[in-house]
Amino acid sequence: MSNPAESTSRNPLKQPWSLKAEEFTRKSKLISTYKAAREETMSVTEDIVKVEKEIDERVKALYGVG
């Protein structure tokens, strides 16, 4: 593993020592917002998949297929 101080990443959160406290806090909140939105999107996507499967089953039953 390399020394973190030698990182060439442009992502400031990979170099937290280079940020002022208020900037780090602001960027950290953005990450938590992103994670919350991602989790909500995944949950809604799962619900959509369930509804689509139910619709498919009802259409099959309606047409006597399956």
N, C-alpha and C positions, 0 to 999 in steps of 0.2 A: 504494500500500500504506500502511496506517495504522501509526502508532507502536504497537509492542507494549504499551507501558506504558498506552495508552489503551483496551486491550481491555476489553470488557464481558462476556466469557465467564465463566461460573461454573466452568468446568473448570479446576482448579488446575494441571493439566499444561500449559495454554496460558499460564499465568502462573508459570513455574517460579521466578522471582525472589521470589515471595511465599511460597514453601515453605521450611521448614527442611530441611537436608540429609537427615536421616533420614526425614522425611515424603516427600520427593521420591523417595528410594531405594525406599521401601515402595510407593509408587504406581507407580513405574517397573516394579517386579517384577510387579505386577498386570497391567500391559499386556503384558509378555512372556509371562506365563501365558495371558492371553487369546489372544494371537497363536498360541501353540503349540497350544492347544485348538482354535482355529479351523482351523489347518492340518490337524490330525489329523481333525477332523470332515469337512473337505473330502475328505481321502484315503479315509476310510471310506465316505463318500457315493459316491465314484467306484467303489469296489469293489462297493457295493450295486447300483449301476446296471448294472455288468457282469454280476453274478449274475442280476439280473432279466431282462436281455436273453437270457442263456443259458437261463433257465427258459422264457421266451416261445418261444424257438426250439425247445426240446425239446417243449413242449406242442403247437406247430404240427406238428412232425414226428410226434408221437404220433397226432394226429387227422388227419394228411394234409392240413393246411391250409398255404397259403403257398407 
